[in-house]
Amino acid sequence: VQLVESGGGLVQAGGSLRLSCTASTRTFTSYAMGWFRQAPGKERDFVAAITWTGGSTYYADSIKGRFTISRDNAKNTVYLQMNSLKPEDTAVYYCAATPSLRVGRREGDYVYWGQGTQVTVSS
């Protein structure tokens, strides 16, 4: 499975971005999906995850209420809508997939990873 992220860029604090991640698989609905991020000099952290149906979503406390994860199974795509962005949200954002009915919050819970997309929030 190949995952390709898009939608990153430079935005001012308080602004919004929507990240997309498209998967190259015929069985997209077999995968739970997640977003992680890695700031310079820091470990990669969990951001959000969604079950294969989209019926359940999970968020890191640091972004809860500001970010929304969703998926369109007809387009093999998962999204991360990011609102009220802060400078501390600056990071490379990674999409990840796991062939599981369960979602995870750890890197090791995911099998496939995208190449990442840079998000930079200026103050």
Secondary structure, DSSP 8 states (H G I E B T S, - for coil): -EEEEE--EEEETT--EEEEEEEE-S-GGG-EEEEEEE-TTS-EEEEEEE-TTS--EEE-TTTTTTEEEEEEGGGTEEEEEE-S--GGG-EEEEEEEESSSS--SSGGG-SEE---EEEEEE-
